[in-house]
């Protein structure tokens, strides 16, 4: 979950001013002063995701570990500050007010000083507190799983209320795109999207999200699965090959760093042990960046089903984009005809679905 908040997580990553105050019509002239915790970088970059991730301003880090980034953006947007070592330092919302980035013991860095970011920080800190508690829970303990589910519901309620309260400004956009929309159906996404005023829907990030909804819809329940190249521990294959001759296949997206994914592992082991000989297969695709870490985890955890990693070779499509993923864990239950019959079955819901399908 922490990675999801940082936004992406890894994100999540991830204050209200009216759109007019944010400078919707004529863009935003920004002024950000910052201080690094130590002399770990010589340059910092302000990046806004447009059609790609675009660096819109840079600044040198002085001998006192301070910097100042100034420039102009066409519209309100979420931005990140990175250093020349490739580290993402913080996420912020562009606004006209002068801003200051400072080290924060609990959250790494915090950006404050403007009404937009100050109000956004209140929500972000509440979400971060929930995330920290969730990470302290024991995935193998049933009471911890119940507490995790309670925290997840509280997290969603905070996000939904904050979007309602900020439907006409960039805070609502940020929370909708990177938090609230996770787990929504395409219909739910479109419905929420239409609640935003026209000037918010015309922001670049929102227009891109409208295109994303169309992609997401292709993998909803009732659609045929989309084939993928698979780079498994034993060699290259395809999702179509994995599905051949199987009554049901669970296409599962996960990562070793994903705490909610770890909560699902006991259920994957249980369902595979019970139904593998009856025509059930699991195809787990890891989003880990380290093949070695992924491989060691799979071998150490006795994951005996099909295991692949989403590393792209020339000509490969990104599995995350193909299946319209916004967060993990995520899964798709595929029947013998290649039809997606369920999405995001977790825990006891996965057990119940397979018991019904196999009759035991």
C-alpha positions as CSV (number, residue, x, y, z in Angstrom):
1,X,0.0,0.0,0.0
2,X,2.9,2.4,0.7
3,X,4.0,2.1,-2.9
4,X,0.5,2.8,-4.0
5,X,0.4,6.1,-1.8
6,X,3.8,7.2,-3.1
7,X,2.6,6.4,-6.6
8,X,3.0,5.1,-8.2
9,X,4.2,2.7,-5.0
10,X,6.2,2.5,-4.8
11,X,3.2,5.4,-5.3
12,X,2.2,6.9,-4.1
13,X,2.2,7.6,-4.5
14,X,0.4,9.9,-4.1
15,X,-5.2,21.4,-0.1
16,X,-7.8,22.8,-1.7
17,X,-7.9,25.8,-3.8
18,X,-10.5,26.5,-6.3
19,X,-9.6,25.9,-9.9
20,X,-9.5,29.6,-10.5
21,X,-7.1,30.1,-7.6
22,X,-5.0,27.3,-9.1
23,X,-4.6,29.2,-12.3
24,X,-6.6,27.0,-14.6
25,X,-7.0,29.6,-17.4
26,X,-3.5,31.0,-17.7
27,X,-1.3,28.3,-16.3
28,X,0.8,28.3,-13.1
29,X,4.0,30.1,-12.3
30,X,5.6,28.0,-9.6
31,X,8.4,28.8,-7.1
32,X,9.7,25.9,-4.9
33,X,12.5,26.2,-2.4
34,X,13.9,23.1,-1.0
35,X,16.4,21.5,1.4
36,X,17.9,18.0,1.2
37,X,18.5,16.0,4.3
38,X,22.2,15.6,3.3
39,X,24.5,16.2,0.3
40,X,23.3,13.2,-1.6
41,X,22.6,15.0,-5.0
42,X,23.8,17.9,-7.0
43,X,20.7,18.4,-9.2
44,X,17.0,18.1,-8.7
45,X,14.2,17.8,-11.3
46,X,10.5,18.7,-11.3
47,X,8.6,16.2,-13.4
48,X,5.0,16.2,-14.6
49,X,3.5,13.3,-16.4
50,X,2.0,14.4,-19.7
51,X,1.9,12.0,-22.6
52,X,5.2,10.9,-21.1
53,X,7.1,11.9,-17.9
54,X,8.4,15.4,-18.8
55,X,11.0,17.3,-16.8
56,X,9.6,20.9,-16.7
57,X,12.3,22.4,-14.5
58,X,15.7,21.7,-13.0
59,X,17.8,23.3,-10.2
60,X,21.3,22.9,-8.9
61,X,21.7,21.9,-5.2
62,X,24.0,24.3,-3.4
63,X,26.7,23.5,-0.8
64,X,24.1,24.2,1.9
65,X,21.9,21.4,0.4
66,X,19.3,24.0,-0.7
67,X,17.8,24.6,-4.1
68,X,15.1,26.7,-5.8
69,X,13.0,25.5,-8.7
70,X,11.0,28.1,-10.7
71,X,9.1,27.9,-13.9
72,X,5.7,27.8,-15.6
73,X,3.2,24.9,-16.1
74,X,0.3,25.0,-18.5
75,X,-2.3,23.7,-16.0
76,X,-2.7,22.4,-12.4
77,X,-1.0,19.0,-12.1
78,X,0.6,16.5,-9.9
79,X,4.4,16.7,-10.0
80,X,7.3,14.8,-8.4
81,X,10.7,16.1,-7.4
82,X,13.6,13.7,-8.2
83,X,17.4,13.9,-7.8
84,X,20.2,13.1,-10.1
85,X,20.6,9.7,-8.4
86,X,17.2,8.6,-9.6
87,X,15.5,9.0,-6.3
88,X,11.9,10.3,-6.1
89,X,12.0,12.7,-3.2
90,X,8.4,13.8,-2.9
91,X,5.0,14.4,-4.7
92,X,3.4,17.8,-4.8
93,X,0.5,19.6,-6.5
94,X,1.5,22.6,-8.6
95,X,0.1,25.9,-7.4
96,X,0.9,29.6,-7.6
97,X,1.8,30.1,-4.0
98,X,5.5,29.8,-3.0
99,X,6.2,26.3,-1.7
100,X,8.9,24.8,0.5
101,X,10.2,21.2,0.5
102,X,11.7,20.2,3.8
103,X,13.0,16.9,5.3
104,X,10.4,15.2,7.4
105,X,11.4,12.4,9.9
106,X,8.2,10.4,9.4
107,X,7.5,10.9,5.7
108,X,10.8,11.6,4.0
109,X,10.0,15.1,2.6
110,X,7.0,17.3,2.8
111,X,6.0,20.2,0.6
112,X,4.1,23.0,2.3
113,X,3.3,26.7,2.1
114,X,0.4,26.9,-0.3
115,X,-3.3,26.3,0.4
116,X,-3.5,23.4,-2.1
117,X,-0.6,21.4,-0.7
118,X,-1.3,22.2,2.9
119,X,-4.8,20.8,2.6
120,X,-3.7,17.8,0.6
121,X,-1.1,17.0,3.2
122,X,-3.8,16.6,5.8
123,X,-5.4,13.9,3.8
124,X,-2.0,12.3,2.8
125,X,-0.9,12.1,6.4
126,X,-4.1,10.3,7.5
127,X,-3.6,7.8,4.7
128,X,0.1,7.4,5.6
129,X,-0.8,6.6,9.2
130,X,-3.2,3.9,8.0
131,X,-0.6,2.5,5.7
132,X,2.1,2.4,8.5
133,X,-0.3,0.5,10.8
134,X,-1.1,-2.0,8.0
135,X,2.6,-2.7,7.4
136,X,3.1,-3.6,11.0
137,X,0.5,-6.4,10.8
138,X,1.4,-10.1,10.6
139,X,0.2,-11.5,7.2
140,X,-0.1,-15.0,8.6
141,X,-2.4,-14.0,11.5
142,X,-6.2,-14.1,10.9
143,X,-6.9,-11.3,13.3
144,X,-4.3,-9.2,11.5
145,X,-6.1,-9.9,8.2
146,X,-9.3,-8.7,9.7
147,X,-7.7,-5.6,10.9
148,X,-6.1,-5.0,7.5
149,X,-9.5,-5.2,5.9
150,X,-10.9,-2.7,8.4
151,X,-8.0,-0.3,7.7
152,X,-8.5,-0.8,3.9
153,X,-12.2,0.2,4.3
154,X,-11.2,3.3,6.4
155,X,-8.6,4.2,3.8
156,X,-11.2,4.1,1.0
157,X,-13.7,6.1,3.0
158,X,-11.2,8.9,3.6
159,X,-10.3,9.0,-0.1
160,X,-13.9,9.1,-1.3
161,X,-14.9,11.9,1.1
162,X,-11.8,13.9,0.1
163,X,-12.7,13.5,-3.6
164,X,-16.3,14.7,-2.9
165,X,-14.9,17.7,-1.0
166,X,-12.5,18.6,-3.8
167,X,-14.4,17.7,-6.9
168,X,-13.6,21.1,-8.4
169,X,-9.8,21.3,-7.9
170,X,-6.6,19.4,-8.5
171,X,-6.8,17.6,-5.1
172,X,-9.9,15.8,-6.1
173,X,-8.3,14.9,-9.5
174,X,-5.1,13.5,-7.8
175,X,-7.0,11.4,-5.3
176,X,-9.5,10.1,-7.9
177,X,-6.8,9.2,-10.5
178,X,-4.3,7.5,-8.1
179,X,-6.4,6.3,-5.2
180,X,-10.2,6.2,-5.6
181,X,-10.4,4.7,-9.1
182,X,-8.5,1.6,-7.9
183,X,-11.0,-1.3,-7.7
184,X,-13.7,0.5,-9.6
185,X,-15.4,-0.9,-12.7
186,X,-15.2,1.0,-16.0
187,X,-18.8,2.1,-15.5
188,X,-18.0,3.4,-12.0
189,X,-14.9,5.2,-13.3
190,X,-16.9,6.9,-16.0
191,X,-19.7,7.9,-13.5
192,X,-17.2,9.5,-11.1
193,X,-15.3,11.1,-14.0
194,X,-18.5,12.8,-15.2
195,X,-19.0,14.3,-11.7
196,X,-16.0,16.6,-12.2
197,X,-16.6,20.0,-13.7
198,X,-15.7,20.3,-17.4
199,X,-12.6,22.4,-16.6
200,X,-11.2,19.5,-14.5
201,X,-12.1,16.9,-17.1
202,X,-10.1,18.8,-19.6
203,X,-6.8,18.6,-17.7
204,X,-4.2,16.4,-19.5
205,X,-4.2,13.8,-16.8
206,X,-8.0,13.4,-16.8
207,X,-8.1,13.2,-20.6
208,X,-5.5,10.4,-20.5
209,X,-7.5,8.7,-17.8
210,X,-10.6,8.7,-20.1
211,X,-8.5,6.8,-22.6
212,X,-7.4,4.4,-19.9
213,X,-11.0,3.5,-19.0
214,X,-11.4,2.2,-22.6
215,X,-8.4,-0.1,-22.1
216,X,-9.6,-1.2,-18.7
217,X,-13.0,-2.1,-20.2
218,X,-11.4,-4.7,-22.5
219,X,-10.5,-6.9,-19.5
220,X,-13.7,-6.6,-17.6
221,X,-15.9,-9.7,-16.7
222,X,-17.4,-11.2,-19.9
223,X,-14.5,-10.2,-22.1
224,X,-12.0,-12.7,-23.6
225,X,-8.5,-12.7,-22.0
226,X,-5.8,-10.9,-23.9
227,X,-2.8,-13.1,-24.6
228,X,0.6,-12.1,-23.1
229,X,4.2,-13.2,-23.7
230,X,5.4,-14.8,-20.4
231,X,9.0,-14.9,-19.2
232,X,8.9,-17.7,-16.7
233,X,11.6,-19.3,-14.5
234,X,11.7,-22.3,-16.9
235,X,11.6,-20.3,-20.2
236,X,9.4,-18.2,-22.5
237,X,5.8,-19.1,-23.2
238,X,2.4,-17.3,-23.6
239,X,-0.7,-17.0,-21.5
240,X,-2.6,-18.8,-24.2
241,X,-0.3,-21.8,-23.8
242,X,-0.9,-21.8,-20.1
243,X,-4.6,-21.7,-20.5
244,X,-4.7,-24.7,-23.0
245,X,-6.6,-27.6,-21.6
246,X,-7.4,-25.9,-18.2
247,X,-10.8,-25.6,-16.7
248,X,-9.9,-22.4,-14.9
249,X,-6.8,-20.2,-14.8
250,X,-6.2,-17.5,-12.3
251,X,-4.1,-14.7,-13.8
252,X,-2.5,-13.1,-10.8
253,X,-0.4,-9.9,-10.6
254,X,1.7,-9.4,-7.6
255,X,5.2,-8.4,-6.3
256,X,7.5,-9.4,-3.5
257,X,7.4,-5.9,-2.0
258,X,3.6,-5.8,-2.0
259,X,2.2,-6.4,1.5
260,X,-1.4,-7.1,0.4
261,X,0.0,-9.6,-2.1
262,X,1.6,-11.5,0.8
263,X,-1.8,-11.7,2.5
264,X,-3.1,-13.5,-0.5
265,X,-0.3,-16.1,-0.7
266,X,-1.9,-18.6,1.7
267,X,-5.0,-18.7,-0.4
268,X,-3.1,-19.3,-3.6
269,X,-1.3,-22.2,-2.0
270,X,-4.5,-23.6,-0.7
271,X,-6.4,-23.4,-3.9
272,X,-3.6,-24.7,-6.0
273,X,-3.1,-27.7,-3.7
274,X,-6.8,-28.5,-3.8
275,X,-7.7,-28.0,-7.4
276,X,-4.5,-28.3,-9.6
277,X,-5.3,-31.9,-10.4
278,X,-8.9,-30.9,-11.4
279,X,-7.8,-28.5,-14.2
280,X,-6.9,-25.4,-12.2
281,X,-3.8,-23.4,-12.9
282,X,-2.4,-20.2,-11.5
283,X,-0.3,-17.8,-13.7
284,X,1.4,-15.3,-11.4
285,X,3.1,-12.4,-13.0
286,X,5.4,-10.4,-10.8
287,X,6.0,-6.7,-11.2
288,X,9.4,-6.9,-9.4
289,X,12.3,-5.1,-11.0
290,X,14.8,-7.6,-9.7
291,X,14.6,-11.0,-11.4
292,X,16.9,-12.5,-8.8
293,X,14.8,-11.3,-5.9
294,X,11.6,-12.6,-7.6
295,X,13.2,-16.0,-8.5
296,X,14.5,-16.5,-5.0
297,X,11.1,-15.7,-3.5
298,X,9.3,-18.1,-5.8
299,X,11.7,-20.9,-5.1
300,X,11.8,-20.3,-1.3
301,X,8.0,-20.1,-1.1
302,X,7.2,-23.3,-3.1
303,X,5.1,-21.5,-5.6
304,X,4.7,-24.6,-7.8
305,X,2.4,-23.0,-10.4
306,X,3.3,-20.9,-13.5
307,X,5.4,-17.9,-12.4
308,X,6.5,-15.1,-14.8
309,X,8.0,-11.7,-14.4
310,X,6.9,-8.6,-16.3
311,X,10.2,-7.7,-17.9
312,X,9.8,-6.4,-21.4
313,X,11.8,-7.8,-24.3
314,X,11.8,-6.1,-27.7
315,X,8.3,-6.1,-29.1
316,X,6.6,-7.2,-25.9
317,X,3.6,-5.3,-24.6
318,X,3.5,-4.3,-20.9
319,X,1.2,-6.6,-19.0
320,X,0.3,-3.8,-16.6
321,X,-0.9,-1.6,-19.5
322,X,-2.5,-4.4,-21.4
323,X,-4.7,-5.4,-18.4
324,X,-5.3,-1.8,-17.3
325,X,-3.8,-2.3,-13.8
326,X,-3.7,0.5,-11.3
327,X,-2.7,-1.5,-8.2
328,X,-1.8,-4.9,-7.0
329,X,-2.7,-7.5,-6.0
330,X,-5.0,-7.9,-9.0
331,X,-6.3,-11.1,-10.6
332,X,-8.5,-12.4,-13.4
333,X,-10.3,-15.8,-13.4
334,X,-10.4,-17.2,-16.9
335,X,-12.6,-20.2,-17.9
336,X,-12.0,-22.9,-20.5
337,X,-13.5,-20.8,-23.3
338,X,-11.0,-18.0,-22.5
339,X,-13.6,-15.7,-20.9
340,X,-12.9,-13.6,-17.9
341,X,-15.5,-14.7,-15.4
342,X,-14.3,-12.8,-12.3
343,X,-11.9,-10.1,-11.3
344,X,-10.0,-9.5,-8.0
345,X,-11.1,-12.5,-6.1
346,X,-9.3,-12.3,-2.8
347,X,-9.1,-14.5,0.3
348,X,-12.3,-16.3,1.1
349,X,-14.0,-15.0,-2.0
350,X,-11.4,-16.9,-4.1
351,X,-12.0,-20.1,-2.2
352,X,-15.8,-19.8,-2.5
353,X,-15.6,-19.1,-6.3
354,X,-13.5,-22.2,-6.9
355,X,-15.6,-24.4,-4.6
356,X,-18.6,-23.4,-6.6
357,X,-16.9,-24.0,-9.9
358,X,-15.4,-27.4,-9.0
359,X,-18.2,-28.6,-6.8
360,X,-16.1,-29.3,-3.8
